[in-house]
Amino acid sequence: MQFPKINLHIHSNYSDGINNIKQIVKKALKLGLDYIAITDHFTNSWKAGIIPTLNSIDKISEYLDEISNYQNYLIENNKKLVLYKGIEVDISSSERYIKKFIQIDQFDLVLIEYLQTPESIAFTKNIIRYWKNSITNRDDFPILGLAHFDPFYFLHGNLEILIEFLKNYNLYFEFNSSYPQCYSSRNTQFFEKLREHKIPVAIGSDSHNLLSLNDIEEPLEMIRYYELESNYKILISILKNSL
């Protein structure tokens, strides 16, 4: 089966990517991609002192406005490419910082970064509940996914906690070509659980330059390897219904 070409993890020069959003959109069109998300970094953890981030209300507003302009351009010119306003949230950040700066209904897609312990699941649940309570229209709530998440952290004793979290809070698992260890065969048990519970899976390349924008074939091969095509179809349906 021919699947749409999807890359839901791309960084621009609003954080640590090399290219601007115009260049990314232009290249994505040339490559024939169907769905992409710009997902620049948001953090006040140790990473904030190393890379540029979306670190102020003004910068986030400028970022979202620019993506919106290109969304309108694509629609007005009948392009097949669908562009999502995304953000990659480092949950090592402080709770206060996340709640202060992220207005959740402004985003189409949110990636959760550094989910590694049961405590981080509890923290993320708290943030998601806060976000849901902060909006009046639940239809404005974005798609949620895990950024380059390694299930191995949860395989020994906490797998059921993880699966319950993904299922109840509607998060997808990302097959990320920059982190192939995350879909290593050591995590087969996790992928069996994804298939059993019909948890969506997506593709992202964690692209920081145009050269890696189309690095999506290996993740798709691994989705097929683990027999997760139905889970991928669920993600595709979610994307189509979000339009």
VENQUI-V530861 format. One record per pair of residues at least 4 apart in sequence whose ideal C-beta (glycine too) atoms are under 6 Angstrom apart, sorted by the first residue. I is the first residue (numbers start at 1). GAP is how many residues later the second one is. D is the distance in whole Angstrom. If there is no record, write none. Layout:
((I;GAP;D) (I;GAP;D))
This chain:
((4;30;4) (5;28;5) (5;29;5) (6;29;5) (6;197;5) (7;29;5) (7;197;6) (7;198;5) (7;209;6) (8;29;4) (8;194;5) (8;196;5) (9;30;5) (9;195;3) (9;197;5) (10;26;6) (10;28;5) (10;197;5) (11;4;5) (11;5;6) (11;6;4) (11;29;6) (11;197;5) (12;5;4) (12;9;5) (12;26;5) (12;28;6) (13;4;5) (13;7;5) (14;26;5) (14;49;5) (15;25;4) (15;26;4) (15;37;5) (15;38;5) (16;35;4) (16;36;6) (17;191;5) (18;191;5) (19;4;4) (19;5;5) (19;191;6) (21;45;5) (25;45;5) (27;183;5) (27;186;6) (28;5;4) (28;8;5) (28;53;6) (29;52;6) (31;183;5) (35;47;5) (35;204;5) (36;47;6) (37;47;4) (37;49;4) (37;72;5) (38;29;6) (38;48;6) (39;47;4) (39;48;6) (39;49;5) (39;72;5) (40;14;5) (41;12;5) (41;47;5) (42;12;5) (42;45;5) (42;47;5) (43;4;5) (43;5;5) (43;10;5) (43;47;4) (43;50;5) (44;4;5) (44;49;5) (44;53;5) (45;45;5) (45;47;4) (45;48;5) (47;4;6) (48;5;6) (54;5;6) (54;6;5) (54;9;6) (64;21;6) (64;42;6) (67;18;5) (70;13;6) (71;12;5) (72;4;6) (74;5;4) (74;7;5) (74;9;6) (84;24;4) (84;25;5) (85;22;5) (85;23;5) (86;23;4) (87;20;6) (87;23;6) (88;23;4) (88;25;5) (88;59;5) (89;23;6) (90;23;5) (90;24;6) (91;21;6) (91;23;6) (91;29;6) (91;32;6) (91;33;6) (92;22;5) (93;4;5) (93;5;5) (98;4;6) (98;29;6) (99;31;6) (104;27;4) (105;30;5) (105;35;4) (107;35;5) (108;34;5) (109;33;5) (109;34;5) (110;32;5) (110;34;5) (111;34;5) (111;36;4) (112;12;6) (112;34;5) (113;34;4) (115;5;5) (115;31;6) (115;34;6) (116;4;6) (116;37;5) (118;40;6) (118;43;6) (121;44;5) (128;41;6) (135;5;5) (144;27;5) (145;26;6) (145;27;4) (145;29;5) (145;57;6) (146;25;6) (146;27;6) (146;28;6) (148;28;4) (148;31;4) (148;34;6) (150;32;5) (151;36;5) (151;39;4) (152;35;6) (154;4;4) (154;5;5) (154;8;4) (155;4;6) (163;30;5) (163;34;6) (164;4;6) (165;4;6) (166;5;5) (166;33;5) (167;30;5) (172;28;4) (172;30;5) (172;63;6) (173;28;5) (174;28;5) (174;30;5) (175;8;6) (175;28;5) (175;44;3) (175;47;6) (175;48;6) (176;28;5) (176;30;6) (177;28;5) (177;38;4) (177;41;5) (177;42;5) (178;28;4) (183;39;5) (191;35;4) (194;5;5) (194;37;6) (195;33;6) (200;31;6) (200;34;4) (200;35;4) (201;22;6) (201;27;5) (201;30;5) (201;31;5) (202;33;5) (203;13;5) (203;16;4) (205;7;5) (205;10;4) (207;5;4) (207;6;5) (223;5;5) (223;9;5))
